[in-house]
């Protein structure tokens, strides 16, 4: 699931789909309208969010740069869930 | 497992122990010699590293501040493993 890009930022919310689908989605978005990709990983998907970043960084090399890493917790259905938001920018 | 503090930085490497043991270790260190706590989470422990940070932030409130969040990958026994390093400083 990913939300519509706000301006030139595209948010990718990590779910249960295979990682390569998110890699493809991110690369296609960067090649099209997106200047910034925000990877949002919640709970047990936090690890895959970091792995997605590492995969993109190794694939795209210096065409992208790590802009920001935000961590915290969200209240989801009354439960506090940790999250990470990783912002990658096109150079 | 945690390494000896370098200067006033104490590194806590997340392993399989219960989270509350790491919470206790961090709080005791901050009350003693440490000015900065570095939480290192590798692979599937990345999620617990973020949860440890959230637990400390909610417990200690404005006595501590988030100094830095570093993400990347390490080569461990020939395998590339994602990691997160979260630095918390005493105010």
Backbone of each chain as nested JSON, in Angstrom:
{
  "chains": [
    {"id": "A", "residues": [
      {"number": 1, "name": "UNK", "atoms": {"N": [0.864, -1.173, 0.0], "CA": [0.0, 0.0, 0.0], "C": [0.898, 1.219, 0.0]}},
      {"number": 2, "name": "UNK", "atoms": {"N": [0.625, 2.229, -0.866], "CA": [1.411, 3.458, -0.784], "C": [0.476, 4.616, -1.086]}},
      {"number": 3, "name": "UNK", "atoms": {"N": [0.751, 5.723, -0.449], "CA": [-0.161, 6.866, -0.621], "C": [0.255, 7.641, -1.878]}},
      {"number": 4, "name": "UNK", "atoms": {"N": [-0.689, 8.44, -2.393], "CA": [-0.406, 9.249, -3.581], "C": [0.72, 10.209, -3.224]}},
      {"number": 5, "name": "UNK", "atoms": {"N": [1.604, 10.484, -4.167], "CA": [2.739, 11.373, -3.88], "C": [2.238, 12.782, -3.551]}},
      {"number": 6, "name": "UNK", "atoms": {"N": [2.726, 13.372, -2.411], "CA": [2.361, 14.773, -2.145], "C": [3.471, 15.615, -2.772]}},
      {"number": 7, "name": "UNK", "atoms": {"N": [3.097, 16.341, -3.869], "CA": [4.123, 17.094, -4.582], "C": [5.062, 16.057, -5.147]}},
      {"number": 8, "name": "UNK", "atoms": {"N": [6.359, 16.176, -4.815], "CA": [7.244, 15.198, -5.437], "C": [7.736, 14.166, -4.415]}},
      {"number": 9, "name": "UNK", "atoms": {"N": [6.992, 14.014, -3.309], "CA": [7.376, 12.994, -2.333], "C": [6.452, 11.802, -2.46]}},
      {"number": 10, "name": "UNK", "atoms": {"N": [7.001, 10.633, -2.568], "CA": [6.2, 9.409, -2.656], "C": [6.451, 8.6, -1.382]}},
      {"number": 11, "name": "UNK", "atoms": {"N": [5.36, 8.274, -0.671], "CA": [5.518, 7.472, 0.552], "C": [5.23, 6.007, 0.258]}},
      {"number": 12, "name": "UNK", "atoms": {"N": [6.129, 5.133, 0.657], "CA": [5.936, 3.689, 0.497], "C": [5.795, 3.079, 1.894]}},
      {"number": 13, "name": "UNK", "atoms": {"N": [4.63, 2.519, 2.18], "CA": [4.383, 1.927, 3.496], "C": [4.648, 0.42, 3.397]}},
      {"number": 14, "name": "UNK", "atoms": {"N": [5.623, -0.051, 4.171], "CA": [6.008, -1.458, 4.094], "C": [4.891, -2.343, 4.647]}},
      {"number": 15, "name": "UNK", "atoms": {"N": [4.561, -3.373, 3.883], "CA": [3.58, -4.368, 4.333], "C": [4.175, -5.745, 4.117]}},
      {"number": 16, "name": "UNK", "atoms": {"N": [3.324, -6.705, 3.799], "CA": [3.788, -8.096, 3.696], "C": [4.234, -8.497, 2.292]}},
      {"number": 17, "name": "UNK", "atoms": {"N": [4.16, -7.58, 1.346], "CA": [4.535, -7.965, -0.023], "C": [6.042, -8.255, -0.086]}},
      {"number": 18, "name": "UNK", "atoms": {"N": [6.473, -9.038, -1.084], "CA": [7.911, -9.328, -1.21], "C": [8.706, -8.026, -1.352]}},
      {"number": 19, "name": "UNK", "atoms": {"N": [9.915, -7.982, -0.779], "CA": [10.723, -6.757, -0.766], "C": [10.984, -6.223, -2.178]}},
      {"number": 20, "name": "UNK", "atoms": {"N": [11.188, -7.178, -3.116], "CA": [11.537, -6.725, -4.483], "C": [10.415, -5.872, -5.094]}},
      {"number": 21, "name": "UNK", "atoms": {"N": [9.165, -6.08, -4.651], "CA": [8.064, -5.248, -5.192], "C": [8.225, -3.798, -4.73]}},
      {"number": 22, "name": "UNK", "atoms": {"N": [8.687, -3.627, -3.495], "CA": [8.899, -2.267, -2.982], "C": [10.12, -1.638, -3.65]}},
      {"number": 23, "name": "UNK", "atoms": {"N": [11.153, -2.464, -3.919], "CA": [12.347, -1.957, -4.613], "C": [11.929, -1.424, -5.988]}},
      {"number": 24, "name": "UNK", "atoms": {"N": [11.141, -2.229, -6.693], "CA": [10.685, -1.843, -8.034], "C": [9.842, -0.566, -7.973]}},
      {"number": 25, "name": "UNK", "atoms": {"N": [8.939, -0.527, -7.006], "CA": [8.042, 0.631, -6.861], "C": [8.861, 1.907, -6.627]}},
      {"number": 26, "name": "UNK", "atoms": {"N": [9.884, 1.79, -5.769], "CA": [10.709, 2.961, -5.443], "C": [11.493, 3.424, -6.667]}},
      {"number": 27, "name": "UNK", "atoms": {"N": [12.09, 2.465, -7.395], "CA": [12.922, 2.83, -8.554], "C": [12.053, 3.444, -9.651]}},
      {"number": 28, "name": "UNK", "atoms": {"N": [10.879, 2.846, -9.888], "CA": [9.972, 3.391, -10.915], "C": [9.553, 4.819, -10.533]}},
      {"number": 29, "name": "UNK", "atoms": {"N": [9.226, 5.021, -9.246], "CA": [8.795, 6.361, -8.799], "C": [9.903, 7.384, -8.979]}},
      {"number": 30, "name": "UNK", "atoms": {"N": [11.138, 6.976, -8.647], "CA": [12.274, 7.91, -8.781], "C": [12.532, 8.241, -10.249]}},
      {"number": 31, "name": "UNK", "atoms": {"N": [12.276, 7.258, -11.109], "CA": [12.476, 7.508, -12.551], "C": [11.337, 8.355, -13.13]}},
      {"number": 32, "name": "UNK", "atoms": {"N": [10.238, 8.394, -12.414], "CA": [9.111, 9.222, -12.896], "C": [9.052, 10.515, -12.127]}},
      {"number": 33, "name": "UNK", "atoms": {"N": [7.945, 10.694, -11.325], "CA": [7.681, 12.047, -10.809], "C": [8.363, 12.328, -9.46]}},
      {"number": 34, "name": "UNK", "atoms": {"N": [8.805, 11.28, -8.746], "CA": [9.204, 11.52, -7.349], "C": [10.642, 12.033, -7.247]}},
      {"number": 35, "name": "UNK", "atoms": {"N": [10.829, 13.043, -6.401], "CA": [12.193, 13.505, -6.078], "C": [12.63, 12.913, -4.738]}},
      {"number": 36, "name": "UNK", "atoms": {"N": [11.632, 12.613, -3.89], "CA": [11.922, 12.051, -2.563], "C": [11.046, 10.821, -2.361]}},
      {"number": 37, "name": "UNK", "atoms": {"N": [11.666, 9.756, -1.844], "CA": [10.92, 8.552, -1.465], "C": [10.964, 8.463, 0.063]}},
      {"number": 38, "name": "UNK", "atoms": {"N": [9.792, 8.322, 0.654], "CA": [9.714, 8.116, 2.105], "C": [9.336, 6.657, 2.347]}},
      {"number": 39, "name": "UNK", "atoms": {"N": [10.203, 5.945, 3.033], "CA": [9.928, 4.539, 3.363], "C": [9.418, 4.499, 4.797]}},
      {"number": 40, "name": "UNK", "atoms": {"N": [8.188, 4.034, 4.975], "CA": [7.608, 3.963, 6.327], "C": [7.491, 2.496, 6.74]}},
      {"number": 41, "name": "UNK", "atoms": {"N": [8.191, 2.147, 7.841], "CA": [8.117, 0.782, 8.356], "C": [7.609, 0.805, 9.782]}},
      {"number": 42, "name": "UNK", "atoms": {"N": [6.592, 0.006, 10.082], "CA": [6.012, -0.002, 11.427], "C": [6.179, -1.386, 12.041]}},
      {"number": 43, "name": "UNK", "atoms": {"N": [6.44, -1.413, 13.353], "CA": [6.545, -2.689, 14.069], "C": [7.573, -3.61, 13.43]}},
      {"number": 44, "name": "UNK", "atoms": {"N": [7.183, -4.849, 13.131], "CA": [8.147, -5.837, 12.611], "C": [8.609, -5.513, 11.185]}},
      {"number": 45, "name": "UNK", "atoms": {"N": [7.979, -4.514, 10.549], "CA": [8.444, -4.129, 9.209], "C": [9.59, -3.11, 9.255]}},
      {"number": 46, "name": "UNK", "atoms": {"N": [9.987, -2.692, 10.462], "CA": [11.078, -1.714, 10.575], "C": [12.362, -2.297, 9.981]}},
      {"number": 47, "name": "UNK", "atoms": {"N": [12.613, -3.55, 10.258], "CA": [13.825, -4.198, 9.74], "C": [13.807, -4.185, 8.2]}},
      {"number": 48, "name": "UNK", "atoms": {"N": [12.635, -4.51, 7.604], "CA": [12.565, -4.536, 6.125], "C": [12.696, -3.143, 5.542]}},
      {"number": 49, "name": "UNK", "atoms": {"N": [12.274, -2.117, 6.299], "CA": [12.412, -0.746, 5.796], "C": [13.899, -0.397, 5.663]}},
      {"number": 50, "name": "UNK", "atoms": {"N": [14.693, -0.795, 6.668], "CA": [16.14, -0.511, 6.603], "C": [16.773, -1.34, 5.482]}},
      {"number": 51, "name": "UNK", "atoms": {"N": [16.317, -2.58, 5.327], "CA": [16.861, -3.429, 4.254], "C": [16.489, -2.881, 2.883]}},
      {"number": 52, "name": "UNK", "atoms": {"N": [15.265, -2.333, 2.754], "CA": [14.857, -1.715, 1.49], "C": [15.771, -0.531, 1.182]}},
      {"number": 53, "name": "UNK", "atoms": {"N": [16.042, 0.288, 2.216], "CA": [16.96, 1.421, 2.01], "C": [18.327, 0.909, 1.534]}},
      {"number": 54, "name": "UNK", "atoms": {"N": [18.87, -0.102, 2.222], "CA": [20.199, -0.613, 1.85], "C": [20.212, -1.153, 0.425]}},
      {"number": 55, "name": "UNK", "atoms": {"N": [19.132, -1.811, 0.028], "CA": [19.042, -2.358, -1.326], "C": [19.032, -1.229, -2.356]}},
      {"number": 56, "name": "UNK", "atoms": {"N": [18.234, -0.194, -2.086], "CA": [18.172, 0.946, -3.012], "C": [19.514, 1.671, -3.066]}},
      {"number": 57, "name": "UNK", "atoms": {"N": [20.125, 1.85, -1.887], "CA": [21.411, 2.575, -1.841], "C": [22.469, 1.816, -2.637]}},
      {"number": 58, "name": "UNK", "atoms": {"N": [22.472, 0.483, -2.53], "CA": [23.509, -0.27, -3.265], "C": [23.181, -0.311, -4.761]}},
      {"number": 59, "name": "UNK", "atoms": {"N": [21.898, -0.354, -5.113], "CA": [21.504, -0.407, -6.53], "C": [21.724, 0.959, -7.209]}},
      {"number": 60, "name": "UNK", "atoms": {"N": [21.306, 2.024, -6.541], "CA": [21.281, 3.337, -7.194], "C": [22.537, 4.151, -6.925]}},
      {"number": 61, "name": "UNK", "atoms": {"N": [23.364, 3.688, -5.984], "CA": [24.648, 4.345, -5.716], "C": [24.473, 5.832, -5.456]}},
      {"number": 62, "name": "UNK", "atoms": {"N": [25.28, 6.657, -6.165], "CA": [25.276, 8.091, -5.823], "C": [24.181, 8.867, -6.56]}},
      {"number": 63, "name": "UNK", "atoms": {"N": [23.225, 8.152, -7.188], "CA": [22.09, 8.876, -7.789], "C": [21.08, 9.271, -6.714]}},
      {"number": 64, "name": "UNK", "atoms": {"N": [21.215, 8.625, -5.512], "CA": [20.312, 9.004, -4.423], "C": [21.129, 9.268, -3.168]}},
      {"number": 65, "name": "UNK", "atoms": {"N": [20.511, 10.003, -2.246], "CA": [21.185, 10.293, -0.985], "C": [20.19, 10.144, 0.163]}},
      {"number": 66, "name": "UNK", "atoms": {"N": [20.702, 9.728, 1.323], "CA": [19.856, 9.572, 2.507], "C": [19.584, 10.953, 3.087]}},
      {"number": 67, "name": "UNK", "atoms": {"N": [18.324, 11.357, 3.105], "CA": [17.983, 12.728, 3.535], "C": [17.691, 12.782, 5.035]}},
      {"number": 68, "name": "UNK", "atoms": {"N": [16.934, 11.812, 5.526], "CA": [16.553, 11.849, 6.933], "C": [16.105, 10.474, 7.428]}},
      {"number": 69, "name": "UNK", "atoms": {"N": [16.347, 10.218, 8.716], "CA": [15.836, 8.993, 9.347], "C": [15.093, 9.429, 10.599]}},
      {"number": 70, "name": "UNK", "atoms": {"N": [13.835, 9.115, 10.654], "CA": [13.012, 9.495, 11.814], "C": [12.519, 8.224, 12.507]}},
      {"number": 71, "name": "UNK", "atoms": {"N": [12.613, 8.193, 13.846], "CA": [12.071, 7.045, 14.58], "C": [11.132, 7.558, 15.661]}},
      {"number": 72, "name": "UNK", "atoms": {"N": [10.22, 6.723, 16.061], "CA": [9.271, 7.124, 17.105], "C": [8.239, 6.043, 17.291]}},
      {"number": 73, "name": "UNK", "atoms": {"N": [7.101, 6.446, 17.855], "CA": [6.031, 5.46, 18.035], "C": [4.695, 6.081, 17.658]}},
      {"number": 74, "name": "UNK", "atoms": {"N": [3.793, 5.234, 17.156], "CA": [2.456, 5.651, 16.723], "C": [1.436, 4.875, 17.55]}},
      {"number": 75, "name": "UNK", "atoms": {"N": [0.243, 5.489, 17.731], "CA": [-0.844, 4.769, 18.403], "C": [-1.721, 4.15, 17.317]}},
      {"number": 76, "name": "UNK", "atoms": {"N": [-1.695, 2.82, 17.216], "CA": [-2.497, 2.133, 16.198], "C": [-3.455, 1.185, 16.912]}},
      {"number": 77, "name": "UNK", "atoms": {"N": [-4.764, 1.446, 16.742], "CA": [-5.802, 0.638, 17.409], "C": [-5.504, 0.507, 18.905]}},
      {"number": 78, "name": "UNK", "atoms": {"N": [-5.134, 1.658, 19.507], "CA": [-4.943, 1.679, 20.959], "C": [-3.634, 1.08, 21.428]}},
      {"number": 79, "name": "UNK", "atoms": {"N": [-2.821, 0.644, 20.473], "CA": [-1.525, 0.065, 20.846], "C": [-0.4, 0.957, 20.353]}},
      {"number": 80, "name": "UNK", "atoms": {"N": [0.641, 1.115, 21.153], "CA": [1.796, 1.939, 20.75], "C": [2.708, 1.055, 19.911]}},
      {"number": 81, "name": "UNK", "atoms": {"N": [2.978, 1.507, 18.66], "CA": [3.795, 0.726, 17.726], "C": [4.991, 1.569, 17.293]}},
      {"number": 82, "name": "UNK", "atoms": {"N": [6.196, 0.998, 17.349], "CA": [7.388, 1.721, 16.898], "C": [7.348, 1.853, 15.379]}},
      {"number": 83, "name": "UNK", "atoms": {"N": [7.975, 2.935, 14.872], "CA": [8.054, 3.101, 13.418], "C": [9.391, 3.727, 13.041]}},
      {"number": 84, "name": "UNK", "atoms": {"N": [9.703, 3.605, 11.767], "CA": [10.859, 4.316, 11.204], "C": [10.397, 4.929, 9.89]}},
      {"number": 85, "name": "UNK", "atoms": {"N": [10.85, 6.161, 9.627], "CA": [10.56, 6.794, 8.337], "C": [11.897, 7.224, 7.735]}},
      {"number": 86, "name": "UNK", "atoms": {"N": [12.237, 6.636, 6.597], "CA": [13.532, 6.87, 5.946], "C": [13.267, 7.666, 4.671]}},
      {"number": 87, "name": "UNK", "atoms": {"N": [13.886, 8.845, 4.563], "CA": [13.688, 9.682, 3.369], "C": [14.938, 9.617, 2.49]}},
      {"number": 88, "name": "UNK", "atoms": {"N": [14.698, 9.252, 1.223], "CA": [15.786, 9.169, 0.245], "C": [15.504, 10.217, -0.831]}},
      {"number": 89, "name": "UNK", "atoms": {"N": [16.518, 11.003, -1.199], "CA": [16.301, 12.049, -2.206], "C": [17.112, 11.755, -3.455]}},
      {"number": 90, "name": "UNK", "atoms": {"N": [16.558, 12.106, -4.59], "CA": [17.251, 11.998, -5.88], "C": [18.305, 13.11, -5.912]}},
      {"number": 91, "name": "UNK", "atoms": {"N": [19.515, 12.799, -6.335], "CA": [20.561, 13.838, -6.41], "C": [20.419, 14.641, -7.702]}}
    ]},
    {"id": "B", "residues": [
      {"number": 1, "name": "UNK", "atoms": {"N": [24.987, -8.246, 25.639], "CA": [26.435, -7.999, 25.497], "C": [26.598, -6.512, 25.269]}},
      {"number": 2, "name": "UNK", "atoms": {"N": [27.505, -5.828, 25.973], "CA": [27.749, -4.417, 25.652], "C": [29.234, -4.161, 25.849]}},
      {"number": 3, "name": "UNK", "atoms": {"N": [29.729, -3.244, 25.023], "CA": [31.178, -2.997, 25.068], "C": [31.458, -1.98, 26.17]}},
      {"number": 4, "name": "UNK", "atoms": {"N": [32.711, -1.937, 26.626], "CA": [33.104, -0.973, 27.669], "C": [32.887, 0.429, 27.103]}},
      {"number": 5, "name": "UNK", "atoms": {"N": [32.454, 1.346, 27.947], "CA": [32.183, 2.707, 27.445], "C": [33.466, 3.361, 26.95]}},
      {"number": 6, "name": "UNK", "atoms": {"N": [33.419, 3.949, 25.701], "CA": [34.589, 4.686, 25.242], "C": [34.361, 6.125, 25.688]}},
      {"number": 7, "name": "UNK", "atoms": {"N": [35.193, 6.572, 26.68], "CA": [34.948, 7.915, 27.197], "C": [33.602, 7.838, 27.86]}},
      {"number": 8, "name": "UNK", "atoms": {"N": [32.695, 8.76, 27.48], "CA": [31.417, 8.728, 28.183], "C": [30.314, 8.162, 27.296]}},
      {"number": 9, "name": "UNK", "atoms": {"N": [30.698, 7.388, 26.269], "CA": [29.68, 6.751, 25.425], "C": [29.596, 5.276, 25.769]}},
      {"number": 10, "name": "UNK", "atoms": {"N": [28.4, 4.789, 26.023], "CA": [28.204, 3.367, 26.326], "C": [27.417, 2.759, 25.17]}},
      {"number": 11, "name": "UNK", "atoms": {"N": [27.945, 1.708, 24.577], "CA": [27.239, 1.042, 23.472], "C": [26.506, -0.184, 23.985]}},
      {"number": 12, "name": "UNK", "atoms": {"N": [25.226, -0.278, 23.684], "CA": [24.418, -1.452, 24.05], "C": [24.04, -2.18, 22.764]}},
      {"number": 13, "name": "UNK", "atoms": {"N": [24.519, -3.426, 22.623], "CA": [24.242, -4.216, 21.419], "C": [23.048, -5.128, 21.719]}},
      {"number": 14, "name": "UNK", "atoms": {"N": [21.969, -4.923, 20.98], "CA": [20.742, -5.699, 21.225], "C": [20.966, -7.172, 20.859]}},
      {"number": 15, "name": "UNK", "atoms": {"N": [20.579, -8.026, 21.781], "CA": [20.629, -9.466, 21.525], "C": [19.282, -10.059, 21.891]}},
      {"number": 16, "name": "UNK", "atoms": {"N": [19.29, -11.293, 22.395], "CA": [18.026, -11.981, 22.661], "C": [17.493, -11.795, 24.079]}},
      {"number": 17, "name": "UNK", "atoms": {"N": [18.235, -11.03, 24.888], "CA": [17.758, -10.878, 26.275], "C": [16.437, -10.09, 26.296]}},
      {"number": 18, "name": "UNK", "atoms": {"N": [15.642, -10.231, 27.374], "CA": [14.398, -9.459, 27.454], "C": [14.673, -7.957, 27.379]}},
      {"number": 19, "name": "UNK", "atoms": {"N": [13.764, -7.208, 26.741], "CA": [13.98, -5.78, 26.508], "C": [14.222, -5.02, 27.821]}},
      {"number": 20, "name": "UNK", "atoms": {"N": [13.487, -5.436, 28.866], "CA": [13.604, -4.685, 30.142], "C": [15.03, -4.721, 30.685]}},
      {"number": 21, "name": "UNK", "atoms": {"N": [15.803, -5.761, 30.341], "CA": [17.199, -5.807, 30.812], "C": [18.018, -4.692, 30.149]}},
      {"number": 22, "name": "UNK", "atoms": {"N": [17.725, -4.438, 28.878], "CA": [18.443, -3.372, 28.158], "C": [17.981, -2.002, 28.662]}},
      {"number": 23, "name": "UNK", "atoms": {"N": [16.677, -1.895, 29.003], "CA": [16.156, -0.627, 29.548], "C": [16.894, -0.315, 30.859]}},
      {"number": 24, "name": "UNK", "atoms": {"N": [16.989, -1.329, 31.708], "CA": [17.661, -1.165, 33.012], "C": [19.13, -0.785, 32.808]}},
      {"number": 25, "name": "UNK", "atoms": {"N": [19.784, -1.502, 31.896], "CA": [21.209, -1.265, 31.637], "C": [21.432, 0.18, 31.17]}},
      {"number": 26, "name": "UNK", "atoms": {"N": [20.54, 0.649, 30.293], "CA": [20.693, 2.015, 29.762], "C": [20.48, 3.046, 30.871]}},
      {"number": 27, "name": "UNK", "atoms": {"N": [19.434, 2.854, 31.673], "CA": [19.117, 3.835, 32.729], "C": [20.235, 3.859, 33.776]}},
      {"number": 28, "name": "UNK", "atoms": {"N": [20.733, 2.673, 34.155], "CA": [21.825, 2.624, 35.138], "C": [23.063, 3.33, 34.579]}},
      {"number": 29, "name": "UNK", "atoms": {"N": [23.375, 3.085, 33.303], "CA": [24.557, 3.723, 32.703], "C": [24.422, 5.236, 32.68]}},
      {"number": 30, "name": "UNK", "atoms": {"N": [23.2, 5.711, 32.328], "CA": [22.99, 7.165, 32.268], "C": [23.091, 7.779, 33.668]}},
      {"number": 31, "name": "UNK", "atoms": {"N": [22.682, 7.008, 34.672], "CA": [22.774, 7.536, 36.049], "C": [24.215, 7.488, 36.569]}},
      {"number": 32, "name": "UNK", "atoms": {"N": [25.032, 6.68, 35.896], "CA": [26.442, 6.612, 36.328], "C": [27.311, 7.409, 35.393]}},
      {"number": 33, "name": "UNK", "atoms": {"N": [28.203, 6.701, 34.633], "CA": [29.268, 7.436, 33.938], "C": [28.875, 7.893, 32.53]}},
      {"number": 34, "name": "UNK", "atoms": {"N": [27.832, 7.328, 31.94], "CA": [27.604, 7.57, 30.505], "C": [26.866, 8.885, 30.256]}},
      {"number": 35, "name": "UNK", "atoms": {"N": [27.352, 9.644, 29.262], "CA": [26.627, 10.838, 28.81], "C": [25.831, 10.503, 27.547]}},
      {"number": 36, "name": "UNK", "atoms": {"N": [26.336, 9.506, 26.797], "CA": [25.67, 9.102, 25.553], "C": [25.497, 7.583, 25.572]}},
      {"number": 37, "name": "UNK", "atoms": {"N": [24.293, 7.142, 25.187], "CA": [24.026, 5.705, 25.024], "C": [23.858, 5.458, 23.527]}},
      {"number": 38, "name": "UNK", "atoms": {"N": [24.615, 4.492, 23.01], "CA": [24.453, 4.082, 21.608], "C": [23.754, 2.728, 21.607]}},
      {"number": 39, "name": "UNK", "atoms": {"N": [22.593, 2.672, 20.988], "CA": [21.85, 1.41, 20.879], "C": [22.126, 0.84, 19.492]}},
      {"number": 40, "name": "UNK", "atoms": {"N": [22.726, -0.347, 19.446], "CA": [23.035, -0.977, 18.155], "C": [22.133, -2.189, 17.955]}},
      {"number": 41, "name": "UNK", "atoms": {"N": [21.317, -2.124, 16.887], "CA": [20.432, -3.249, 16.563], "C": [20.762, -3.774, 15.18]}},
      {"number": 42, "name": "UNK", "atoms": {"N": [20.974, -5.082, 15.051], "CA": [21.336, -5.666, 13.754], "C": [20.257, -6.665, 13.339]}},
      {"number": 43, "name": "UNK", "atoms": {"N": [19.964, -6.689, 12.034], "CA": [18.997, -7.653, 11.521], "C": [17.651, -7.549, 12.223]}},
      {"number": 44, "name": "UNK", "atoms": {"N": [17.155, -8.694, 12.702], "CA": [15.811, -8.696, 13.292], "C": [15.755, -7.963, 14.626]}},
      {"number": 45, "name": "UNK", "atoms": {"N": [16.911, -7.541, 15.16], "CA": [16.896, -6.763, 16.407], "C": [16.699, -5.273, 16.152]}},
      {"number": 46, "name": "UNK", "atoms": {"N": [16.63, -4.853, 14.881], "CA": [16.452, -3.431, 14.56], "C": [15.139, -2.92, 15.173]}},
      {"number": 47, "name": "UNK", "atoms": {"N": [14.1, -3.719, 15.046], "CA": [12.796, -3.313, 15.589], "C": [12.902, -3.095, 17.114]}},
      {"number": 48, "name": "UNK", "atoms": {"N": [13.6, -4.026, 17.801], "CA": [13.713, -3.9, 19.266], "C": [14.568, -2.703, 19.642]}},
      {"number": 49, "name": "UNK", "atoms": {"N": [15.533, -2.332, 18.781], "CA": [16.366, -1.159, 19.074], "C": [15.498, 0.102, 19.074]}},
      {"number": 50, "name": "UNK", "atoms": {"N": [14.581, 0.193, 18.107], "CA": [13.689, 1.363, 18.042], "C": [12.721, 1.339, 19.235]}},
      {"number": 51, "name": "UNK", "atoms": {"N": [12.258, 0.139, 19.593], "CA": [11.341, 0.032, 20.74], "C": [12.063, 0.387, 22.035]}},
      {"number": 52, "name": "UNK", "atoms": {"N": [13.344, -0.01, 22.154], "CA": [14.129, 0.357, 23.34], "C": [14.242, 1.874, 23.426]}},
      {"number": 53, "name": "UNK", "atoms": {"N": [14.536, 2.508, 22.275], "CA": [14.61, 3.978, 22.26], "C": [13.275, 4.584, 22.725]}},
      {"number": 54, "name": "UNK", "atoms": {"N": [12.157, 4.089, 22.173], "CA": [10.846, 4.654, 22.536], "C": [10.551, 4.48, 24.031]}},
      {"number": 55, "name": "UNK", "atoms": {"N": [10.942, 3.315, 24.568], "CA": [10.721, 3.052, 25.994], "C": [11.531, 4.029, 26.85]}},
      {"number": 56, "name": "UNK", "atoms": {"N": [12.809, 4.217, 26.484], "CA": [13.667, 5.142, 27.241], "C": [13.144, 6.57, 27.111]}},
      {"number": 57, "name": "UNK", "atoms": {"N": [12.738, 6.957, 25.887], "CA": [12.253, 8.331, 25.674], "C": [11.004, 8.584, 26.516]}},
      {"number": 58, "name": "UNK", "atoms": {"N": [10.114, 7.594, 26.591], "CA": [8.878, 7.831, 27.362], "C": [9.171, 7.792, 28.873]}},
      {"number": 59, "name": "UNK", "atoms": {"N": [10.137, 6.968, 29.284], "CA": [10.455, 6.866, 30.719], "C": [11.227, 8.104, 31.194]}},
      {"number": 60, "name": "UNK", "atoms": {"N": [12.216, 8.516, 30.393], "CA": [13.144, 9.557, 30.86], "C": [12.734, 10.955, 30.415]}},
      {"number": 61, "name": "UNK", "atoms": {"N": [11.753, 11.014, 29.498], "CA": [11.226, 12.321, 29.084], "C": [12.328, 13.255, 28.614]}},
      {"number": 62, "name": "UNK", "atoms": {"N": [12.314, 14.507, 29.164], "CA": [13.26, 15.503, 28.614], "C": [14.623, 15.457, 29.302]}},
      {"number": 63, "name": "UNK", "atoms": {"N": [14.883, 14.371, 30.062], "CA": [16.247, 14.246, 30.619], "C": [17.212, 13.717, 29.552]}},
      {"number": 64, "name": "UNK", "atoms": {"N": [16.614, 13.161, 28.456], "CA": [17.482, 12.682, 27.372], "C": [16.979, 13.239, 26.05]}},
      {"number": 65, "name": "UNK", "atoms": {"N": [17.872, 13.235, 25.061], "CA": [17.493, 13.725, 23.741], "C": [18.07, 12.79, 22.679]}},
      {"number": 66, "name": "UNK", "atoms": {"N": [17.356, 12.651, 21.571], "CA": [17.817, 11.81, 20.463], "C": [18.901, 12.576, 19.715]}},
      {"number": 67, "name": "UNK", "atoms": {"N": [20.131, 12.03, 19.702], "CA": [21.258, 12.742, 19.1], "C": [21.425, 12.376, 17.623]}},
      {"number": 68, "name": "UNK", "atoms": {"N": [21.325, 11.094, 17.321], "CA": [21.56, 10.674, 15.934], "C": [20.943, 9.297, 15.673]}},
      {"number": 69, "name": "UNK", "atoms": {"N": [20.539, 9.082, 14.414], "CA": [20.073, 7.756, 13.994], "C": [20.839, 7.404, 12.727]}},
      {"number": 70, "name": "UNK", "atoms": {"N": [21.569, 6.318, 12.794], "CA": [22.375, 5.891, 11.642], "C": [21.85, 4.54, 11.171]}},
      {"number": 71, "name": "UNK", "atoms": {"N": [21.695, 4.394, 9.852], "CA": [21.292, 3.088, 9.309], "C": [22.28, 2.697, 8.219]}},
      {"number": 72, "name": "UNK", "atoms": {"N": [22.382, 1.404, 7.986], "CA": [23.299, 0.933, 6.947], "C": [23.352, -0.573, 6.981]}},
      {"number": 73, "name": "UNK", "atoms": {"N": [24.444, -1.119, 6.43], "CA": [24.576, -2.581, 6.454], "C": [26.004, -2.951, 6.813]}},
      {"number": 74, "name": "UNK", "atoms": {"N": [26.144, -4.098, 7.475], "CA": [27.436, -4.619, 7.92], "C": [27.654, -5.976, 7.264]}},
      {"number": 75, "name": "UNK", "atoms": {"N": [28.917, -6.353, 7.076], "CA": [29.22, -7.695, 6.563], "C": [29.52, -8.577, 7.777]}},
      {"number": 76, "name": "UNK", "atoms": {"N": [28.624, -9.527, 8.047], "CA": [28.826, -10.427, 9.198], "C": [28.872, -11.849, 8.673]}},
      {"number": 77, "name": "UNK", "atoms": {"N": [30.037, -12.491, 8.88], "CA": [30.255, -13.876, 8.395], "C": [29.856, -13.989, 6.923]}},
      {"number": 78, "name": "UNK", "atoms": {"N": [30.321, -12.995, 6.142], "CA": [30.112, -13.063, 4.694], "C": [28.704, -12.695, 4.261]}},
      {"number": 79, "name": "UNK", "atoms": {"N": [27.849, -12.316, 5.207], "CA": [26.476, -11.942, 4.839], "C": [26.264, -10.468, 5.139]}},
      {"number": 80, "name": "UNK", "atoms": {"N": [25.544, -9.789, 4.268], "CA": [25.257, -8.36, 4.48], "C": [24.033, -8.285, 5.4]}},
      {"number": 81, "name": "UNK", "atoms": {"N": [24.198, -7.589, 6.557], "CA": [23.117, -7.491, 7.541], "C": [22.806, -6.01, 7.787]}},
      {"number": 82, "name": "UNK", "atoms": {"N": [21.537, -5.648, 7.747], "CA": [21.141, -4.265, 8.023], "C": [21.347, -3.97, 9.504]}},
      {"number": 83, "name": "UNK", "atoms": {"N": [21.606, -2.695, 9.819], "CA": [21.746, -2.309, 11.231], "C": [21.18, -0.917, 11.443]}},
      {"number": 84, "name": "UNK", "atoms": {"N": [20.94, -0.605, 12.708], "CA": [20.573, 0.751, 13.099], "C": [21.399, 1.089, 14.331]}},
      {"number": 85, "name": "UNK", "atoms": {"N": [21.878, 2.325, 14.403], "CA": [22.595, 2.78, 15.595], "C": [21.904, 4.066, 16.062]}},
      {"number": 86, "name": "UNK", "atoms": {"N": [21.337, 4.011, 17.248], "CA": [20.561, 5.142, 17.788], "C": [21.355, 5.732, 18.949]}},
      {"number": 87, "name": "UNK", "atoms": {"N": [21.682, 7.024, 18.853], "CA": [22.444, 7.68, 19.928], "C": [21.522, 8.579, 20.738]}},
      {"number": 88, "name": "UNK", "atoms": {"N": [21.531, 8.343, 22.057], "CA": [20.716, 9.135, 22.975], "C": [21.674, 9.872, 23.908]}},
      {"number": 89, "name": "UNK", "atoms": {"N": [21.47, 11.175, 24.105], "CA": [22.369, 11.942, 24.969], "C": [21.628, 12.433, 26.199]}},
      {"number": 90, "name": "UNK", "atoms": {"N": [22.361, 12.496, 27.309], "CA": [21.832, 13.069, 28.546], "C": [21.787, 14.581, 28.379]}},
      {"number": 91, "name": "UNK", "atoms": {"N": [20.691, 15.227, 28.769], "CA": [20.621, 16.703, 28.62], "C": [21.34, 17.388, 29.783]}}
    ]}
  ]
}
